[in-house]
């Protein structure tokens, strides 16, 4: 769905939206900017129905961007899902401290600000598009997509193997 949104944004010369931001529930609040805005339906034709395949021509390939970000890392879909994930809390804290020092703003467990990989963005991320979840260690950028902690560290020039003088095994 996000790849289709990216393609539509490019063709229509509009802003890219994720499924979560494009499909806001009426009555919910858009908290991205001040003042908060209530989401509402302005116009509708409930008799129209579309299939996802109707938009397949707009699907934009993400392979190039993912290759730039991921290199040869193993994606979560390739990882054995039965393997427990251990959070590296000192590294998450170091990333959070770095982001806060760069002016990131808190929103619940998220820190929001510019993407650490803004140099890969078409417009160098003039509008902040990145969020870092301090509870999980994952980040999300509206342009780059989901990022693992090591990807975020690379963009912030943090060595994940040496946090506060402690050595970590990346395995």
N, C-alpha and C positions, 0 to 999 in steps of 0.2 A: 504494500500500500504506500509506504513512504517513497519508494522509487517512482511510483506513478505520480505522487504529489510533486516530487522534484521535477519530473518531466513537464507536468502541467504548469508549474511555476515558471519554468524556462520558456515554454511556448507562449504563455500569456503575459510574460514579463512582470510577474508578480512575486510576492513573498512566498518562500517555501514554508509549508506547514506540515507538522507531523500529524498522524491520524488523531492523536490526543488533542492537539490544538485546533484542528480543522473540524472535528466532530464534538465540539463542546455541547454539553447537555443544556437545553434552555432552562433558565433559572439559576444556573451555576455562575460563578464569578470568574472573570478573566483577571488574574492577579499579576499579569506581566508588567503592567505600567500603572502609574498613579494618574488620576484617580481610578479605583477599581471600576470595572464595567460589567453590568449584568448581561449575560448572554440571552438573546431572545431571537425568535423566528420573526423575520421581517416580511417574508413572502414565501409561499409554498404552493406546490401543486402535488398533493399526495398521491395522485393517480399515476405520476411518472415513476417508472422503475428502471434501474440500470443494473447490468451485471458488471462485475469487475473486469471481465474480458472486453467490455465495450471501451475500456480505457487503456488497453494493452499497448496501443500504438504510442502512448505518451510515456511508457515506462522507460526511465533513464537508467542506464547501466551504472552500477556503483563499483564495478571491478577496479577501475583505475584508482579511485579515491581509497578504497579499502586496501589496495596493494601499497599505496603510499603510506598508509597508517600502520598496516599490520605486518608488512614484510613476510616473514615465514612463520609467524606465530600460529599456534593452534587456536582455532575459534571455539567458542563455547559449544557450537553444534557438533564439532568434531571430538570434543572432550567426552570421556566416559561420564555420563551424568550421575553414576552411582558413586563417583569419587567425591568425598566431602571437600568443600572449599574452606580453607583456613584464612581468616582475615589477618592481614599484617597491620595491626592497629598502630604501631609506631610510625609506619610509613604513611598510613592514611592521615595521621595527625600532622606529619611533616608536610604533606601535600596541602592539607587544610590551612596550616600556618602560612605557607607560601602564597596560597590564593588570597587569604585574608590580607596579607601584606601588599598584595597587588590591587586591593580595593574591592574584592568580591563581596557580595552582599548575602546575608543569611536569609533563607526562606525554608523554615522547618529544618529538616536534616540536609538541605541542599545549600551549596554555595554557588551563586550565579555570577557570571562575568564573561569576558572574552575567551574564546577557545585557545588552548595552548598551541594549537596547530593552525592559527589564523593565517599564517603564510600560505597555506594550501587553499584558502578560500578565494573566491573570485574577487571579492571586494575587501579583503583583509579584515573581515569581521568588524566593520565600523559599528554595528549594533551587536552587543553581547549576545551570544547564541549558545553558551556552554553552561552546563550545570554539573557539579560534582556532588555525589551522594556520600556524605561522611559516614553513613551507616553501612554502606556496602563496599565502598572503594571504587565504584564504577562512575564513569562520567558519561554525559550525553551532550552531543552538539547537534544542532538542527541541520548542519551541513555535513559533518563527518560521520555522524551516527554514534553508536555506543562505543565507548573506549574503556579498555581495561586499565588498571592502575599503572602497569608498566608503560603503557602508551602515554598516559598523562605525565608520568615522571619524565619521560623522554622530552616532552614539550616544555617542561619546567626546569630542565637540566638538573634533575635530582637523580642520584645514583641509588637505585632501589636495593643494592647489595650492601650499602653502608648508611644506615640510618642511626643518627645519634651515636655513632661509634660502634654500633652493633652490626654484625655481619649476618645476612640472611641467605638461605639456600633458595634460589628461585624455583626449585622443583616442587 
